Amino acid sequence: MNRRVRKIVIVGGGTAGWMTAAGFSKGLAGSDHTIEVVESDEIGTVGVGEATIPPILLFNRTLGLDEAEFMRATQASFKLGIEFVDWTRLGHTYFHPFGTYGVEMHGIHFHHFWLRHLAAGGNLSPDDFNSCAVAAKAGRFAHPSPAERSPLPPIGFAYHFDAGLYGKFLRRYAEARGVRRHEGRIVDVQLAGEDGFIRSVVLADGRSIEGDLFIDCSGFRGLLIEQTLHAGYEDWSHWLPCNRAVAVPCDRLAVTTPYTRSTAREAGWQWRIPLQHRTGNGYVYSSEFLSDDEAASLLLSRLDGTPRGEPRPLRFVTGMRRESWKKNCVAFGLASGFLEPLESTSIHLIQSAIGRLLLLLPGHGFDPKAIAKYNEMTRREMEIVRDFLILHYKATERSDTPFWRHCQSIPLPSSLADRWDLYRQSGHMVIGPEELFKEASWFAVFTGQGVQPLAYHPLAEVPSAEELQRRFDLIRGDVVKRVQSFVPHDDYLRAFCGALPTGTTG
Ligand SMILES: Cc1cc2nc3c(=O)[nH]c(=O)nc-3n(C[C@H](O)[C@H](O)[C@H](O)COP(=O)(O)OP(=O)(O)OC[C@H]3O[C@@H](n4cnc5c(N)ncnc54)[C@H](O)[C@@H]3O)c2cc1C
């Protein structure tokens, strides 16, 4: 197929479909591309996916969204990180904050100085040096202020939002920019005889929608990429043990916490995502160690509010498509693969896939080199996220249930084994510029899950003990001062994007 790539057909109208439609309508504005979305109300969307990570700010800003309007429309709250309960051992809690720890000194990361402090018998928590962790504990929030004169790096934050409302919001955005929507169930996919490229999708009522480039956002089924083009799937279940989830929202919390909570359970973990109008909950588990009925009833017994509706079961296979881009079809979102939501990465992976495809967008025909580059970049990104997730299951003292004993026997991919060894031996982390999780994130999870290095960077020895203590006091003081200037999260939400609903529990 060597003709101009002009008409883009997005199959699916979930979060992936509408993020893509919005992103492409903005990114291709002024060109003569046309964008059409096909979705089926009858099939519906996966209906979960409410916690995000900081790069979402860039996506929303690139679209030019008004933050307050977006938050009102999606019942969003602010997110400063994730609280991990019972992951390391029962009764233990740690926080993975979005911002960095302390400040860099002598050209090295702050964690080396904290490791020196620890080695010298110190007992200060790394959280005391992190504004996001301190603010989360205090339940406070404020946007970074340009007027603030602090040596600390700005806080990082993201959102919790109602995924269904986010999809609707982006749909309005995309349609206002010329994206055309077709409602209907696709029952057939027509391929060109000569090269096997996708020519059109056919709806149940007989309509046929032709396109040059197809973006498969059809969810786990991978209607185009797998069912039609058979791209293949790489199963990573041997590394990440969970394969099911059950989700149910409940009444909102009395106080909207500015963080996600992840509580390790007997056969997986439970999420709690606080929105303005309700709280999202789910139990992610392994079917080898827990039945669906048990998971649903355990989840219902552990909610912080009255459930709204029946628990919704979900099944998944952790892994990725062998080729996310094959012929004239690129898979985004769940159609491209799935890594469980422990670090809220899936929506981000959609966002980065949009950026990557816009970067490598074909003009005339499809260049195998561009396709190979796209697939290589996708794989690298997925593998890095995968490794970060495995760390949570593997670096734990828990052995109290068959599930946690199984986790101890999980093999490590060599990429993670190398990173872990390096950190353990020297306190060093070498993070590539393309990596999603930076030093602060790896440090938070390594430390939180009890992995302590045997050494630290020699430059951490440069300041005298007194000088280091003085700097530590200053940094901790600056963190406290900053967080004192923040306001309770609910007050901030009310002031920033309107009143919260009444009728709270929790
Ligand atoms: C348990 C769980 C928890 C999650 N939590 C998070 C989280 O906290 N944070 C995060 O970032 N991500 C999370 N995710 C991932 C997130 O939900 C998805 O990445 C996101 O919703 C994108 O889904 P999607 O649009 O790819 O698929 P879907 O929502 O399944 O949408 C598929 C679309 O394709 C359409 N479609 C399918 N077949 C046809 C057909 N034959 N004809 C016409 N249309 C069709 C459907 O109608 C629908 O519009 C979670 C996922 C799971 C399973």
The ligand as an ORCA input file, in Angstrom:
! r2SCAN-3c Opt
* xyz 0 1
  C      -8.595     -3.708     36.723
  C      -8.031     -2.557     35.937
  C      -7.704     -1.377     36.586
  C      -7.140     -0.310     35.884
  N      -6.753      0.821     36.540
  C      -6.063      1.771     35.871
  C      -5.579      2.934     36.522
  O      -5.818      3.150     37.708
  N      -4.858      3.812     35.797
  C      -4.589      3.631     34.470
  O      -3.874      4.428     33.880
  N      -5.110      2.577     33.812
  C      -5.809      1.650     34.474
  N      -6.316      0.583     33.797
  C      -6.199      0.525     32.349
  C      -7.263      1.391     31.709
  O      -8.544      1.015     32.145
  C      -7.193      1.274     30.201
  O      -5.874      1.458     29.779
  C      -8.020      2.325     29.536
  O      -9.304      2.311     30.040
  C      -8.049      2.136     28.060
  O      -8.924      1.111     27.693
  P      -9.210      0.949     26.155
  O      -9.791      2.222     25.656
  O      -7.980      0.432     25.521
  O     -10.283     -0.233     26.097
  P     -11.860     -0.242     26.421
  O     -12.229      0.674     27.512
  O     -12.203     -1.683     26.585
  O     -12.537      0.312     25.096
  C     -12.698     -0.496     23.966
  C     -13.573      0.230     22.967
  O     -13.648     -0.536     21.784
  C     -14.999     -0.647     21.378
  N     -15.165     -1.896     20.649
  C     -14.703     -3.121     20.957
  N     -15.113     -4.026     20.054
  C     -15.853     -3.346     19.147
  C     -16.580     -3.725     17.986
  N     -16.650     -4.992     17.560
  N     -17.234     -2.774     17.312
  C     -17.198     -1.470     17.718
  N     -16.538     -1.061     18.806
  C     -15.886     -1.988     19.512
  C     -15.765     -0.623     22.687
  O     -17.104     -0.282     22.474
  C     -15.001      0.449     23.437
  O     -15.457      1.717     23.047
  C      -6.934     -0.452     34.486
  C      -7.326     -1.611     33.825
  C      -7.870     -2.666     34.541
  C      -8.274     -3.915     33.811
*
